[in-house]
């Protein structure tokens, strides 16, 4: 068997927040409340389709010193991965 891709486990979301259909700032509020549910270094995913979330989630990460590790297009909206830094 091939060795596992080293990038994959680090980007595996431990918690997924489904904020599809919710208007900002609800996805950010949900993220702020639930980021403590993953250990430091862990990744939490946010699914959101409010256009404001496209820039608000990465901006919140910068403001709070967490890392936005991915933003993937979904059929409607995006999936964001946020690595907890503290």
C-alpha positions as CSV (number, residue, x, y, z in Angstrom):
1,X,0.0,0.0,0.0
2,X,1.0,3.6,-0.6
3,X,1.8,5.8,2.3
4,X,-1.0,8.1,3.2
5,X,-0.9,11.7,1.8
6,X,0.7,13.7,4.6
7,X,-1.6,16.7,4.0
8,X,-4.8,14.8,4.3
9,X,-5.0,14.1,8.1
10,X,-4.1,17.7,8.9
11,X,-7.0,19.0,6.9
12,X,-9.6,16.5,8.2
13,X,-12.3,18.5,9.9
14,X,-13.1,17.2,13.4
15,X,-16.3,19.3,13.6
16,X,-18.5,20.5,10.8
17,X,-20.8,23.5,11.2
18,X,-23.7,23.6,8.7
19,X,-24.6,27.2,8.3
20,X,-26.1,26.8,4.8
21,X,-29.1,29.1,4.5
22,X,-28.1,31.2,7.4
23,X,-27.3,34.9,6.9
24,X,-24.2,36.6,8.3
25,X,-23.2,37.1,11.0
26,X,-24.8,33.7,12.1
27,X,-22.0,31.5,10.4
28,X,-19.3,33.5,12.3
29,X,-21.2,33.4,15.6
30,X,-21.6,29.6,15.2
31,X,-17.9,29.3,14.4
32,X,-16.9,31.4,17.4
33,X,-19.1,29.3,19.7
34,X,-17.9,25.9,18.4
35,X,-14.2,26.4,17.7
36,X,-13.5,25.4,21.3
37,X,-15.0,22.0,20.4
38,X,-11.8,21.1,18.5
39,X,-8.3,20.8,20.1
40,X,-5.6,23.3,19.4
41,X,-4.2,22.4,16.0
42,X,-7.5,20.7,15.0
43,X,-9.6,21.8,12.0
44,X,-13.2,22.9,12.1
45,X,-15.3,23.2,8.9
46,X,-17.9,25.7,8.2
47,X,-20.4,25.3,5.3
48,X,-21.9,28.6,4.3
49,X,-23.7,30.1,1.3
50,X,-24.2,33.7,2.4
51,X,-22.0,35.8,0.0
52,X,-20.6,37.7,3.0
53,X,-19.2,34.5,4.4
54,X,-16.8,34.2,1.5
55,X,-14.7,37.1,2.9
56,X,-16.0,37.2,6.5
57,X,-14.8,33.7,7.5
58,X,-11.1,34.3,6.4
59,X,-11.2,37.8,7.9
60,X,-12.5,36.4,11.3
61,X,-9.6,33.9,11.2
62,X,-7.1,36.7,10.7
63,X,-8.7,38.8,13.4
64,X,-8.7,35.9,15.9
65,X,-5.3,34.5,14.9
66,X,-6.7,31.2,13.6
67,X,-5.7,29.8,10.2
68,X,-8.1,29.4,7.3
69,X,-6.6,26.3,5.7
70,X,-9.0,25.9,2.8
71,X,-12.0,27.4,1.1
72,X,-13.7,25.0,-1.4
73,X,-16.6,25.8,-3.7
74,X,-19.8,23.8,-3.1
75,X,-22.7,23.5,-5.5
76,X,-24.2,26.3,-3.4
77,X,-21.8,28.2,-1.2
78,X,-18.4,27.1,0.2
79,X,-16.7,24.9,2.7
80,X,-14.1,26.6,4.9
81,X,-11.5,24.8,7.0
82,X,-10.3,26.7,10.1
83,X,-7.3,25.5,12.1
84,X,-7.6,26.4,15.8
85,X,-4.3,28.1,16.9
86,X,-4.9,28.6,20.6
